[in-house]
């Protein structure tokens, strides 16, 4: 339960700080094969883009997060 809580907290922080994506992936890795390598690739890409990245569409991102949660919750 604490791993899920840490992962959820990191997911919220990831909206403001892409470095938190690694923590999200670490928490999700035991439940989703391939999550860690994908997250590392995304993090590397985000770091290359830096401040040039466009604003994140938060409502859309939240919808995607909820859809992903629905797929993994019993």
PDB file of N, CA, C, O and CB in Angstrom:
ATOM      1  N   UNK A   1       0.826  -1.194   0.000  1.00  0.00           N
ATOM      2  CA  UNK A   1       0.000   0.000   0.000  1.00  0.00           C
ATOM      3  C   UNK A   1       0.870   1.258   0.000  1.00  0.00           C
ATOM      4  O   UNK A   1       0.535   2.247  -0.653  1.00  0.00           O
ATOM      5  CB  UNK A   1      -0.940  -0.002   1.211  1.00  0.00           C
ATOM      6  N   UNK A   2       1.980   1.221   0.728  1.00  0.00           N
ATOM      7  CA  UNK A   2       2.822   2.415   0.757  1.00  0.00           C
ATOM      8  C   UNK A   2       3.482   2.657  -0.595  1.00  0.00           C
ATOM      9  O   UNK A   2       3.712   3.805  -0.974  1.00  0.00           O
ATOM     10  CB  UNK A   2       3.889   2.288   1.845  1.00  0.00           C
ATOM     11  N   UNK A   3       3.790   1.579  -1.332  1.00  0.00           N
ATOM     12  CA  UNK A   3       4.377   1.750  -2.670  1.00  0.00           C
ATOM     13  C   UNK A   3       3.382   2.415  -3.601  1.00  0.00           C
ATOM     14  O   UNK A   3       3.756   3.260  -4.415  1.00  0.00           O
ATOM     15  CB  UNK A   3       4.823   0.395  -3.252  1.00  0.00           C
ATOM     16  N   UNK A   4       2.126   2.040  -3.488  1.00  0.00           N
ATOM     17  CA  UNK A   4       1.085   2.651  -4.320  1.00  0.00           C
ATOM     18  C   UNK A   4       0.945   4.127  -3.973  1.00  0.00           C
ATOM     19  O   UNK A   4       0.814   4.970  -4.861  1.00  0.00           O
ATOM     20  CB  UNK A   4      -0.268   1.922  -4.135  1.00  0.00           C
ATOM     21  N   UNK A   5       0.972   4.432  -2.695  1.00  0.00           N
ATOM     22  CA  UNK A   5       0.865   5.825  -2.255  1.00  0.00           C
ATOM     23  C   UNK A   5       2.039   6.654  -2.757  1.00  0.00           C
ATOM     24  O   UNK A   5       1.852   7.766  -3.252  1.00  0.00           O
ATOM     25  CB  UNK A   5       0.790   5.899  -0.730  1.00  0.00           C
ATOM     26  N   UNK A   6       3.257   6.113  -2.630  1.00  0.00           N
ATOM     27  CA  UNK A   6       4.446   6.833  -3.124  1.00  0.00           C
ATOM     28  C   UNK A   6       4.368   7.055  -4.628  1.00  0.00           C
ATOM     29  O   UNK A   6       4.727   8.120  -5.129  1.00  0.00           O
ATOM     30  CB  UNK A   6       5.731   6.058  -2.777  1.00  0.00           C
ATOM     31  N   UNK A   7       3.892   6.032  -5.344  1.00  0.00           N
ATOM     32  CA  UNK A   7       3.785   6.142  -6.799  1.00  0.00           C
ATOM     33  C   UNK A   7       2.766   7.199  -7.185  1.00  0.00           C
ATOM     34  O   UNK A   7       3.002   7.985  -8.102  1.00  0.00           O
ATOM     35  CB  UNK A   7       3.405   4.793  -7.415  1.00  0.00           C
ATOM     36  N   UNK A   8       1.635   7.225  -6.493  1.00  0.00           N
ATOM     37  CA  UNK A   8       0.608   8.235  -6.789  1.00  0.00           C
ATOM     38  C   UNK A   8       1.127   9.639  -6.497  1.00  0.00           C
ATOM     39  O   UNK A   8       0.890  10.567  -7.270  1.00  0.00           O
ATOM     40  CB  UNK A   8      -0.669   7.963  -5.970  1.00  0.00           C
ATOM     41  N   UNK A   9       1.825   9.789  -5.393  1.00  0.00           N
ATOM     42  CA  UNK A   9       2.394  11.098  -5.058  1.00  0.00           C
ATOM     43  C   UNK A   9       3.419  11.524  -6.102  1.00  0.00           C
ATOM     44  O   UNK A   9       3.450  12.686  -6.508  1.00  0.00           O
ATOM     45  CB  UNK A   9       3.043  11.064  -3.663  1.00  0.00           C
ATOM     46  N   UNK A  10       4.251  10.590  -6.532  1.00  0.00           N
ATOM     47  CA  UNK A  10       5.248  10.905  -7.559  1.00  0.00           C
ATOM     48  C   UNK A  10       4.576  11.262  -8.877  1.00  0.00           C
ATOM     49  O   UNK A  10       5.051  12.136  -9.602  1.00  0.00           O
ATOM     50  CB  UNK A  10       6.205   9.722  -7.761  1.00  0.00           C
ATOM     51  N   UNK A  11       3.471  10.588  -9.188  1.00  0.00           N
ATOM     52  CA  UNK A  11       2.747  10.895 -10.431  1.00  0.00           C
ATOM     53  C   UNK A  11       2.243  12.329 -10.411  1.00  0.00           C
ATOM     54  O   UNK A  11       2.304  13.024 -11.426  1.00  0.00           O
ATOM     55  CB  UNK A  11       1.566   9.920 -10.632  1.00  0.00           C
ATOM     56  N   UNK A  12       1.754  12.770  -9.284  1.00  0.00           N
ATOM     57  CA  UNK A  12       1.300  14.157  -9.179  1.00  0.00           C
ATOM     58  C   UNK A  12       2.471  15.123  -9.317  1.00  0.00           C
ATOM     59  O   UNK A  12       2.348  16.161  -9.967  1.00  0.00           O
ATOM     60  CB  UNK A  12       0.578  14.387  -7.844  1.00  0.00           C
ATOM     61  N   UNK A  13       3.599  14.787  -8.708  1.00  0.00           N
ATOM     62  CA  UNK A  13       4.784  15.648  -8.818  1.00  0.00           C
ATOM     63  C   UNK A  13       5.328  15.672 -10.241  1.00  0.00           C
ATOM     64  O   UNK A  13       5.928  16.661 -10.665  1.00  0.00           O
ATOM     65  CB  UNK A  13       5.874  15.177  -7.855  1.00  0.00           C
ATOM     66  N   UNK A  14       5.119  14.581 -10.978  1.00  0.00           N
ATOM     67  CA  UNK A  14       5.657  14.491 -12.340  1.00  0.00           C
ATOM     68  C   UNK A  14       5.064  15.548 -13.257  1.00  0.00           C
ATOM     69  O   UNK A  14       5.671  15.897 -14.268  1.00  0.00           O
ATOM     70  CB  UNK A  14       5.396  13.111 -12.918  1.00  0.00           C
ATOM     71  N   UNK A  15       3.890  16.060 -12.920  1.00  0.00           N
ATOM     72  CA  UNK A  15       3.310  17.123 -13.738  1.00  0.00           C
ATOM     73  C   UNK A  15       4.176  18.378 -13.691  1.00  0.00           C
ATOM     74  O   UNK A  15       4.255  19.111 -14.677  1.00  0.00           O
ATOM     75  CB  UNK A  15       1.885  17.445 -13.268  1.00  0.00           C
ATOM     76  N   UNK A  16       4.817  18.629 -12.568  1.00  0.00           N
ATOM     77  CA  UNK A  16       5.659  19.817 -12.414  1.00  0.00           C
ATOM     78  C   UNK A  16       7.144  19.529 -12.582  1.00  0.00           C
ATOM     79  O   UNK A  16       7.921  20.438 -12.874  1.00  0.00           O
ATOM     80  CB  UNK A  16       5.424  20.432 -11.065  1.00  0.00           C
ATOM     81  N   UNK A  17       7.542  18.287 -12.402  1.00  0.00           N
ATOM     82  CA  UNK A  17       8.961  17.940 -12.429  1.00  0.00           C
ATOM     83  C   UNK A  17       9.138  16.592 -13.123  1.00  0.00           C
ATOM     84  O   UNK A  17       8.838  15.558 -12.525  1.00  0.00           O
ATOM     85  CB  UNK A  17       9.551  17.902 -10.991  1.00  0.00           C
ATOM     86  N   UNK A  18       9.618  16.573 -14.370  1.00  0.00           N
ATOM     87  CA  UNK A  18       9.731  15.313 -15.102  1.00  0.00           C
ATOM     88  C   UNK A  18      10.659  14.303 -14.441  1.00  0.00           C
ATOM     89  O   UNK A  18      10.597  13.115 -14.759  1.00  0.00           O
ATOM     90  CB  UNK A  18      10.210  15.582 -16.491  1.00  0.00           C
ATOM     91  N   UNK A  19      11.516  14.747 -13.530  1.00  0.00           N
ATOM     92  CA  UNK A  19      12.388  13.791 -12.844  1.00  0.00           C
ATOM     93  C   UNK A  19      11.575  12.821 -11.999  1.00  0.00           C
ATOM     94  O   UNK A  19      12.040  11.719 -11.706  1.00  0.00           O
ATOM     95  CB  UNK A  19      13.406  14.527 -11.965  1.00  0.00           C
ATOM     96  N   UNK A  20      10.376  13.211 -11.606  1.00  0.00           N
ATOM     97  CA  UNK A  20       9.528  12.325 -10.810  1.00  0.00           C
ATOM     98  C   UNK A  20       9.014  11.151 -11.631  1.00  0.00           C
ATOM     99  O   UNK A  20       8.529  10.170 -11.067  1.00  0.00           O
ATOM    100  CB  UNK A  20       8.356  13.101 -10.230  1.00  0.00           C
ATOM    101  N   UNK A  21       9.114  11.237 -12.950  1.00  0.00           N
ATOM    102  CA  UNK A  21       8.671  10.129 -13.802  1.00  0.00           C
ATOM    103  C   UNK A  21       9.425   8.848 -13.470  1.00  0.00           C
ATOM    104  O   UNK A  21       8.854   7.759 -13.536  1.00  0.00           O
ATOM    105  CB  UNK A  21       8.864  10.480 -15.284  1.00  0.00           C
ATOM    106  N   UNK A  22      10.684   8.964 -13.117  1.00  0.00           N
ATOM    107  CA  UNK A  22      11.465   7.782 -12.757  1.00  0.00           C
ATOM    108  C   UNK A  22      10.899   7.120 -11.509  1.00  0.00           C
ATOM    109  O   UNK A  22      10.859   5.893 -11.419  1.00  0.00           O
ATOM    110  CB  UNK A  22      12.936   8.155 -12.536  1.00  0.00           C
ATOM    111  N   UNK A  23      10.467   7.914 -10.559  1.00  0.00           N
ATOM    112  CA  UNK A  23       9.882   7.357  -9.336  1.00  0.00           C
ATOM    113  C   UNK A  23       8.549   6.678  -9.636  1.00  0.00           C
ATOM    114  O   UNK A  23       8.223   5.649  -9.045  1.00  0.00           O
ATOM    115  CB  UNK A  23       9.689   8.461  -8.277  1.00  0.00           C
ATOM    116  N   UNK A  24       7.783   7.256 -10.555  1.00  0.00           N
ATOM    117  CA  UNK A  24       6.514   6.641 -10.960  1.00  0.00           C
ATOM    118  C   UNK A  24       6.794   5.286 -11.593  1.00  0.00           C
ATOM    119  O   UNK A  24       6.146   4.292 -11.265  1.00  0.00           O
ATOM    120  CB  UNK A  24       5.735   7.559 -11.951  1.00  0.00           C
ATOM    121  N   UNK A  25       7.754   5.254 -12.491  1.00  0.00           N
ATOM    122  CA  UNK A  25       8.088   4.000 -13.165  1.00  0.00           C
ATOM    123  C   UNK A  25       8.591   2.952 -12.185  1.00  0.00           C
ATOM    124  O   UNK A  25       8.265   1.771 -12.308  1.00  0.00           O
ATOM    125  CB  UNK A  25       9.134   4.244 -14.242  1.00  0.00           C
ATOM    126  N   UNK A  26       9.374   3.379 -11.223  1.00  0.00           N
ATOM    127  CA  UNK A  26       9.884   2.449 -10.221  1.00  0.00           C
ATOM    128  C   UNK A  26       8.729   1.811  -9.451  1.00  0.00           C
ATOM    129  O   UNK A  26       8.744   0.611  -9.180  1.00  0.00           O
ATOM    130  CB  UNK A  26      10.843   3.169  -9.254  1.00  0.00           C
ATOM    131  N   UNK A  27       7.736   2.616  -9.102  1.00  0.00           N
ATOM    132  CA  UNK A  27       6.584   2.086  -8.380  1.00  0.00           C
ATOM    133  C   UNK A  27       5.704   1.201  -9.239  1.00  0.00           C
ATOM    134  O   UNK A  27       5.103   0.248  -8.741  1.00  0.00           O
ATOM    135  CB  UNK A  27       5.768   3.208  -7.829  1.00  0.00           C
ATOM    136  N   UNK A  28       5.623   1.509 -10.529  1.00  0.00           N
ATOM    137  CA  UNK A  28       4.761   0.743 -11.434  1.00  0.00           C
ATOM    138  C   UNK A  28       5.439  -0.511 -11.969  1.00  0.00           C
ATOM    139  O   UNK A  28       4.756  -1.443 -12.392  1.00  0.00           O
ATOM    140  CB  UNK A  28       4.328   1.613 -12.592  1.00  0.00           C
ATOM    141  N   UNK A  29       6.754  -0.554 -11.958  1.00  0.00           N
ATOM    142  CA  UNK A  29       7.507  -1.649 -12.572  1.00  0.00           C
ATOM    143  C   UNK A  29       7.069  -3.046 -12.131  1.00  0.00           C
ATOM    144  O   UNK A  29       6.976  -3.936 -12.977  1.00  0.00           O
ATOM    145  CB  UNK A  29       8.954  -1.479 -12.266  1.00  0.00           C
ATOM    146  N   UNK A  30       6.796  -3.277 -10.842  1.00  0.00           N
ATOM    147  CA  UNK A  30       6.382  -4.630 -10.462  1.00  0.00           C
ATOM    148  C   UNK A  30       5.027  -5.040 -11.045  1.00  0.00           C
ATOM    149  O   UNK A  30       4.712  -6.229 -11.103  1.00  0.00           O
ATOM    150  CB  UNK A  30       6.329  -4.737  -8.962  1.00  0.00           C
ATOM    151  N   UNK A  31       4.236  -4.074 -11.469  1.00  0.00           N
ATOM    152  CA  UNK A  31       2.888  -4.363 -11.943  1.00  0.00           C
ATOM    153  C   UNK A  31       2.749  -4.295 -13.456  1.00  0.00           C
ATOM    154  O   UNK A  31       1.767  -4.793 -14.007  1.00  0.00           O
ATOM    155  CB  UNK A  31       1.925  -3.413 -11.316  1.00  0.00           C
ATOM    156  N   UNK A  32       3.705  -3.693 -14.130  1.00  0.00           N
ATOM    157  CA  UNK A  32       3.601  -3.505 -15.579  1.00  0.00           C
ATOM    158  C   UNK A  32       4.950  -3.799 -16.224  1.00  0.00           C
ATOM    159  O   UNK A  32       5.889  -3.011 -16.115  1.00  0.00           O
ATOM    160  CB  UNK A  32       3.132  -2.060 -15.924  1.00  0.00           C
ATOM    161  N   UNK A  33       5.033  -4.951 -16.901  1.00  0.00           N
ATOM    162  CA  UNK A  33       6.277  -5.305 -17.581  1.00  0.00           C
ATOM    163  C   UNK A  33       6.651  -4.228 -18.585  1.00  0.00           C
ATOM    164  O   UNK A  33       5.804  -3.746 -19.337  1.00  0.00           O
ATOM    165  CB  UNK A  33       6.147  -6.668 -18.282  1.00  0.00           C
ATOM    166  N   UNK A  34       7.894  -3.863 -18.594  1.00  0.00           N
ATOM    167  CA  UNK A  34       8.387  -2.885 -19.551  1.00  0.00           C
ATOM    168  C   UNK A  34       8.196  -1.443 -19.143  1.00  0.00           C
ATOM    169  O   UNK A  34       8.597  -0.545 -19.884  1.00  0.00           O
ATOM    170  CB  UNK A  34       7.735  -3.100 -20.838  1.00  0.00           C
ATOM    171  N   UNK A  35       7.595  -1.184 -17.988  1.00  0.00           N
ATOM    172  CA  UNK A  35       7.335   0.198 -17.564  1.00  0.00           C
ATOM    173  C   UNK A  35       8.635   0.968 -17.337  1.00  0.00           C
ATOM    174  O   UNK A  35       8.738   2.146 -17.681  1.00  0.00           O
ATOM    175  CB  UNK A  35       6.492   0.212 -16.281  1.00  0.00           C
ATOM    176  N   UNK A  36       9.609   0.302 -16.766  1.00  0.00           N
ATOM    177  CA  UNK A  36      10.852   0.990 -16.422  1.00  0.00           C
ATOM    178  C   UNK A  36      11.619   1.442 -17.666  1.00  0.00           C
ATOM    179  O   UNK A  36      11.985   2.615 -17.736  1.00  0.00           O
ATOM    180  CB  UNK A  36      11.733   0.081 -15.574  1.00  0.00           C
ATOM    181  N   UNK A  37      11.884   0.579 -18.652  1.00  0.00           N
ATOM    182  CA  UNK A  37      12.610   1.043 -19.846  1.00  0.00           C
ATOM    183  C   UNK A  37      11.864   2.135 -20.610  1.00  0.00           C
ATOM    184  O   UNK A  37      12.484   3.065 -21.126  1.00  0.00           O
ATOM    185  CB  UNK A  37      12.872  -0.125 -20.774  1.00  0.00           C
ATOM    186  N   UNK A  38      10.548   2.028 -20.683  1.00  0.00           N
ATOM    187  CA  UNK A  38       9.758   3.056 -21.374  1.00  0.00           C
ATOM    188  C   UNK A  38       9.887   4.388 -20.642  1.00  0.00           C
ATOM    189  O   UNK A  38      10.095   5.429 -21.265  1.00  0.00           O
ATOM    190  CB  UNK A  38       8.265   2.635 -21.472  1.00  0.00           C
ATOM    191  N   UNK A  39       9.762   4.349 -19.322  1.00  0.00           N
ATOM    192  CA  UNK A  39       9.850   5.584 -18.538  1.00  0.00           C
ATOM    193  C   UNK A  39      11.230   6.223 -18.668  1.00  0.00           C
ATOM    194  O   UNK A  39      11.342   7.446 -18.758  1.00  0.00           O
ATOM    195  CB  UNK A  39       9.540   5.303 -17.061  1.00  0.00           C
ATOM    196  N   UNK A  40      12.266   5.414 -18.677  1.00  0.00           N
ATOM    197  CA  UNK A  40      13.611   5.970 -18.828  1.00  0.00           C
ATOM    198  C   UNK A  40      13.774   6.645 -20.184  1.00  0.00           C
ATOM    199  O   UNK A  40      14.404   7.697 -20.287  1.00  0.00           O
ATOM    200  CB  UNK A  40      14.667   4.873 -18.657  1.00  0.00           C
ATOM    201  N   UNK A  41      13.208   6.041 -21.219  1.00  0.00           N
ATOM    202  CA  UNK A  41      13.254   6.659 -22.540  1.00  0.00           C
ATOM    203  C   UNK A  41      12.517   7.983 -22.567  1.00  0.00           C
ATOM    204  O   UNK A  41      12.993   8.958 -23.150  1.00  0.00           O
ATOM    205  CB  UNK A  41      12.670   5.725 -23.577  1.00  0.00           C
ATOM    206  N   UNK A  42      11.344   8.016 -21.930  1.00  0.00           N
ATOM    207  CA  UNK A  42      10.572   9.256 -21.866  1.00  0.00           C
ATOM    208  C   UNK A  42      11.309  10.325 -21.066  1.00  0.00           C
ATOM    209  O   UNK A  42      11.333  11.496 -21.446  1.00  0.00           O
ATOM    210  CB  UNK A  42       9.197   8.995 -21.248  1.00  0.00           C
ATOM    211  N   UNK A  43      11.904   9.910 -19.965  1.00  0.00           N
ATOM    212  CA  UNK A  43      12.642  10.860 -19.136  1.00  0.00           C
ATOM    213  C   UNK A  43      13.837  11.429 -19.898  1.00  0.00           C
ATOM    214  O   UNK A  43      14.091  12.632 -19.849  1.00  0.00           O
ATOM    215  CB  UNK A  43      13.112  10.188 -17.837  1.00  0.00           C
ATOM    216  N   UNK A  44      14.565  10.569 -20.598  1.00  0.00           N
ATOM    217  CA  UNK A  44      15.693  11.057 -21.402  1.00  0.00           C
ATOM    218  C   UNK A  44      15.223  12.052 -22.454  1.00  0.00           C
ATOM    219  O   UNK A  44      15.856  13.087 -22.662  1.00  0.00           O
ATOM    220  CB  UNK A  44      16.421   9.886 -22.078  1.00  0.00           C
ATOM    221  N   UNK A  45      14.111  11.739 -23.118  1.00  0.00           N
ATOM    222  CA  UNK A  45      13.582  12.644 -24.140  1.00  0.00           C
ATOM    223  C   UNK A  45      13.151  13.971 -23.521  1.00  0.00           C
ATOM    224  O   UNK A  45      13.405  15.037 -24.081  1.00  0.00           O
ATOM    225  CB  UNK A  45      12.398  11.993 -24.875  1.00  0.00           C
ATOM    226  N   UNK A  46      12.498  13.898 -22.364  1.00  0.00           N
ATOM    227  CA  UNK A  46      12.043  15.124 -21.697  1.00  0.00           C
ATOM    228  C   UNK A  46      13.224  15.996 -21.285  1.00  0.00           C
ATOM    229  O   UNK A  46      13.172  17.220 -21.400  1.00  0.00           O
ATOM    230  CB  UNK A  46      11.190  14.782 -20.465  1.00  0.00           C
ATOM    231  N   UNK A  47      14.267  15.366 -20.814  1.00  0.00           N
ATOM    232  CA  UNK A  47      15.442  16.134 -20.399  1.00  0.00           C
ATOM    233  C   UNK A  47      16.133  16.781 -21.595  1.00  0.00           C
ATOM    234  O   UNK A  47      16.689  17.871 -21.470  1.00  0.00           O
ATOM    235  CB  UNK A  47      16.427  15.233 -19.650  1.00  0.00           C
ATOM    236  N   UNK A  48      16.104  16.119 -22.759  1.00  0.00           N
ATOM    237  CA  UNK A  48      16.688  16.711 -23.962  1.00  0.00           C
ATOM    238  C   UNK A  48      15.879  17.920 -24.417  1.00  0.00           C
ATOM    239  O   UNK A  48      16.438  18.911 -24.886  1.00  0.00           O
ATOM    240  CB  UNK A  48      16.766  15.673 -25.090  1.00  0.00           C
ATOM    241  N   UNK A  49      14.568  17.828 -24.274  1.00  0.00           N
ATOM    242  CA  UNK A  49      13.703  18.935 -24.695  1.00  0.00           C
ATOM    243  C   UNK A  49      13.885  20.125 -23.763  1.00  0.00           C
ATOM    244  O   UNK A  49      13.909  21.279 -24.192  1.00  0.00           O
ATOM    245  CB  UNK A  49      12.220  18.494 -24.722  1.00  0.00           C
ATOM    246  N   UNK A  50      14.012  19.815 -22.481  1.00  0.00           N
ATOM    247  CA  UNK A  50      14.191  20.876 -21.491  1.00  0.00           C
ATOM    248  C   UNK A  50      13.000  21.809 -21.430  1.00  0.00           C
ATOM    249  O   UNK A  50      11.851  21.374 -21.496  1.00  0.00           O
ATOM    250  CB  UNK A  50      15.437  21.667 -21.795  1.00  0.00           C
ATOM    251  N   UNK A  51      13.275  23.056 -21.308  1.00  0.00           N
ATOM    252  CA  UNK A  51      12.224  24.061 -21.143  1.00  0.00           C
ATOM    253  C   UNK A  51      11.494  24.368 -22.443  1.00  0.00           C
ATOM    254  O   UNK A  51      10.547  25.155 -22.435  1.00  0.00           O
ATOM    255  CB  UNK A  51      12.813  25.331 -20.586  1.00  0.00           C
ATOM    256  N   UNK A  52      11.900  23.781 -23.544  1.00  0.00           N
ATOM    257  CA  UNK A  52      11.242  24.027 -24.818  1.00  0.00           C
ATOM    258  C   UNK A  52       9.930  23.259 -24.943  1.00  0.00           C
ATOM    259  O   UNK A  52       9.153  23.499 -25.867  1.00  0.00           O
ATOM    260  CB  UNK A  52      12.166  23.656 -25.957  1.00  0.00           C
ATOM    261  N   UNK A  53       9.686  22.352 -24.030  1.00  0.00           N
ATOM    262  CA  UNK A  53       8.485  21.527 -24.112  1.00  0.00           C
ATOM    263  C   UNK A  53       7.230  22.373 -23.953  1.00  0.00           C
ATOM    264  O   UNK A  53       7.208  23.321 -23.168  1.00  0.00           O
ATOM    265  CB  UNK A  53       8.518  20.429 -23.048  1.00  0.00           C
ATOM    266  N   UNK A  54       6.181  22.028 -24.702  1.00  0.00           N
ATOM    267  CA  UNK A  54       4.923  22.762 -24.550  1.00  0.00           C
ATOM    268  C   UNK A  54       4.259  22.423 -23.215  1.00  0.00           C
ATOM    269  O   UNK A  54       4.611  21.444 -22.557  1.00  0.00           O
ATOM    270  CB  UNK A  54       3.967  22.444 -25.717  1.00  0.00           C
ATOM    271  N   UNK A  55       3.309  23.243 -22.842  1.00  0.00           N
ATOM    272  CA  UNK A  55       2.549  22.986 -21.622  1.00  0.00           C
ATOM    273  C   UNK A  55       1.834  21.639 -21.734  1.00  0.00           C
ATOM    274  O   UNK A  55       1.384  21.253 -22.813  1.00  0.00           O
ATOM    275  CB  UNK A  55       1.529  24.127 -21.358  1.00  0.00           C
ATOM    276  N   UNK A  56       1.738  20.943 -20.627  1.00  0.00           N
ATOM    277  CA  UNK A  56       1.009  19.677 -20.587  1.00  0.00           C
ATOM    278  C   UNK A  56      -0.475  19.987 -20.476  1.00  0.00           C
ATOM    279  O   UNK A  56      -0.890  20.826 -19.677  1.00  0.00           O
ATOM    280  CB  UNK A  56       1.487  18.778 -19.396  1.00  0.00           C
ATOM    281  N   UNK A  57      -1.266  19.302 -21.287  1.00  0.00           N
ATOM    282  CA  UNK A  57      -2.718  19.435 -21.219  1.00  0.00           C
ATOM    283  C   UNK A  57      -3.184  18.632 -20.003  1.00  0.00           C
ATOM    284  O   UNK A  57      -3.439  17.432 -20.107  1.00  0.00           O
ATOM    285  CB  UNK A  57      -3.416  18.934 -22.553  1.00  0.00           C
ATOM    286  N   UNK A  58      -3.294  19.294 -18.858  1.00  0.00           N
ATOM    287  CA  UNK A  58      -3.590  18.597 -17.602  1.00  0.00           C
ATOM    288  C   UNK A  58      -4.904  17.826 -17.625  1.00  0.00           C
ATOM    289  O   UNK A  58      -4.927  16.687 -17.158  1.00  0.00           O
ATOM    290  CB  UNK A  58      -3.622  19.584 -16.475  1.00  0.00           C
ATOM    291  N   UNK A  59      -6.003  18.384 -18.144  1.00  0.00           N
ATOM    292  CA  UNK A  59      -7.237  17.581 -18.171  1.00  0.00           C
ATOM    293  C   UNK A  59      -7.073  16.294 -18.979  1.00  0.00           C
ATOM    294  O   UNK A  59      -7.556  15.237 -18.574  1.00  0.00           O
ATOM    295  CB  UNK A  59      -8.385  18.405 -18.752  1.00  0.00           C
ATOM    296  N   UNK A  60      -6.395  16.386 -20.113  1.00  0.00           N
ATOM    297  CA  UNK A  60      -6.174  15.202 -20.939  1.00  0.00           C
ATOM    298  C   UNK A  60      -5.262  14.204 -20.225  1.00  0.00           C
ATOM    299  O   UNK A  60      -5.510  12.999 -20.256  1.00  0.00           O
ATOM    300  CB  UNK A  60      -5.570  15.598 -22.295  1.00  0.00           C
ATOM    301  N   UNK A  61      -4.220  14.703 -19.590  1.00  0.00           N
ATOM    302  CA  UNK A  61      -3.308  13.827 -18.856  1.00  0.00           C
ATOM    303  C   UNK A  61      -4.034  13.142 -17.706  1.00  0.00           C
ATOM    304  O   UNK A  61      -3.808  11.962 -17.437  1.00  0.00           O
ATOM    305  CB  UNK A  61      -2.102  14.621 -18.326  1.00  0.00           C
ATOM    306  N   UNK A  62      -4.895  13.874 -17.036  1.00  0.00           N
ATOM    307  CA  UNK A  62      -5.653  13.293 -15.923  1.00  0.00           C
ATOM    308  C   UNK A  62      -6.589  12.196 -16.434  1.00  0.00           C
ATOM    309  O   UNK A  62      -6.738  11.158 -15.790  1.00  0.00           O
ATOM    310  CB  UNK A  62      -6.461  14.388 -15.182  1.00  0.00           C
ATOM    311  N   UNK A  63      -7.220  12.426 -17.590  1.00  0.00           N
ATOM    312  CA  UNK A  63      -8.102  11.409 -18.179  1.00  0.00           C
ATOM    313  C   UNK A  63      -7.313  10.143 -18.512  1.00  0.00           C
ATOM    314  O   UNK A  63      -7.777   9.031 -18.263  1.00  0.00           O
ATOM    315  CB  UNK A  63      -8.794  11.957 -19.451  1.00  0.00           C
ATOM    316  N   UNK A  64      -6.126  10.319 -19.073  1.00  0.00           N
ATOM    317  CA  UNK A  64      -5.293   9.160 -19.408  1.00  0.00           C
ATOM    318  C   UNK A  64      -4.867   8.418 -18.142  1.00  0.00           C
ATOM    319  O   UNK A  64      -4.836   7.188 -18.122  1.00  0.00           O
ATOM    320  CB  UNK A  64      -4.049   9.600 -20.212  1.00  0.00           C
ATOM    321  N   UNK A  65      -4.540   9.164 -17.088  1.00  0.00           N
ATOM    322  CA  UNK A  65      -4.158   8.543 -15.824  1.00  0.00           C
ATOM    323  C   UNK A  65      -5.316   7.731 -15.256  1.00  0.00           C
ATOM    324  O   UNK A  65      -5.123   6.602 -14.803  1.00  0.00           O
ATOM    325  CB  UNK A  65      -3.708   9.609 -14.813  1.00  0.00           C
ATOM    326  N   UNK A  66      -6.505   8.298 -15.279  1.00  0.00           N
ATOM    327  CA  UNK A  66      -7.680   7.584 -14.765  1.00  0.00           C
ATOM    328  C   UNK A  66      -7.970   6.337 -15.598  1.00  0.00           C
ATOM    329  O   UNK A  66      -8.336   5.298 -15.048  1.00  0.00           O
ATOM    330  CB  UNK A  66      -8.910   8.509 -14.756  1.00  0.00           C
ATOM    331  N   UNK A  67      -7.810   6.430 -16.917  1.00  0.00           N
ATOM    332  CA  UNK A  67      -8.023   5.269 -17.783  1.00  0.00           C
ATOM    333  C   UNK A  67      -7.008   4.173 -17.465  1.00  0.00           C
ATOM    334  O   UNK A  67      -7.353   2.992 -17.437  1.00  0.00           O
ATOM    335  CB  UNK A  67      -7.925   5.676 -19.270  1.00  0.00           C
ATOM    336  N   UNK A  68      -5.756   4.567 -17.227  1.00  0.00           N
ATOM    337  CA  UNK A  68      -4.726   3.587 -16.877  1.00  0.00           C
ATOM    338  C   UNK A  68      -5.019   2.952 -15.525  1.00  0.00           C
ATOM    339  O   UNK A  68      -4.845   1.746 -15.351  1.00  0.00           O
ATOM    340  CB  UNK A  68      -3.340   4.245 -16.860  1.00  0.00           C
ATOM    341  N   UNK A  69      -5.458   3.751 -14.581  1.00  0.00           N
ATOM    342  CA  UNK A  69      -5.802   3.212 -13.253  1.00  0.00           C
ATOM    343  C   UNK A  69      -6.926   2.195 -13.362  1.00  0.00           C
ATOM    344  O   UNK A  69      -6.889   1.151 -12.711  1.00  0.00           O
ATOM    345  CB  UNK A  69      -6.212   4.348 -12.290  1.00  0.00           C
ATOM    346  N   UNK A  70      -7.921   2.495 -14.181  1.00  0.00           N
ATOM    347  CA  UNK A  70      -9.066   1.595 -14.325  1.00  0.00           C
ATOM    348  C   UNK A  70      -8.635   0.235 -14.875  1.00  0.00           C
ATOM    349  O   UNK A  70      -9.245  -0.787 -14.562  1.00  0.00           O
ATOM    350  CB  UNK A  70     -10.124   2.221 -15.244  1.00  0.00           C
ATOM    351  N   UNK A  71      -7.591   0.226 -15.688  1.00  0.00           N
ATOM    352  CA  UNK A  71      -7.115  -1.031 -16.271  1.00  0.00           C
ATOM    353  C   UNK A  71      -6.390  -1.905 -15.261  1.00  0.00           C
ATOM    354  O   UNK A  71      -6.390  -3.127 -15.404  1.00  0.00           O
ATOM    355  CB  UNK A  71      -6.200  -0.746 -17.436  1.00  0.00           C
ATOM    356  N   UNK A  72      -5.769  -1.310 -14.237  1.00  0.00           N
ATOM    357  CA  UNK A  72      -4.971  -2.098 -13.300  1.00  0.00           C
ATOM    358  C   UNK A  72      -5.656  -2.349 -11.967  1.00  0.00           C
ATOM    359  O   UNK A  72      -5.191  -3.182 -11.190  1.00  0.00           O
ATOM    360  CB  UNK A  72      -3.671  -1.417 -13.058  1.00  0.00           C
ATOM    361  N   UNK A  73      -6.738  -1.659 -11.685  1.00  0.00           N
ATOM    362  CA  UNK A  73      -7.425  -1.871 -10.407  1.00  0.00           C
ATOM    363  C   UNK A  73      -8.380  -3.049 -10.535  1.00  0.00           C
ATOM    364  O   UNK A  73      -9.054  -3.211 -11.552  1.00  0.00           O
ATOM    365  CB  UNK A  73      -8.194  -0.592  -9.966  1.00  0.00           C
ATOM    366  N   UNK A  74      -8.429  -3.877  -9.480  1.00  0.00           N
ATOM    367  CA  UNK A  74      -9.326  -5.053  -9.521  1.00  0.00           C
ATOM    368  C   UNK A  74     -10.780  -4.671  -9.488  1.00  0.00           C
ATOM    369  O   UNK A  74     -11.649  -5.543  -9.516  1.00  0.00           O
ATOM    370  CB  UNK A  74      -9.035  -5.980  -8.364  1.00  0.00           C
TER     371      UNK A  74
END
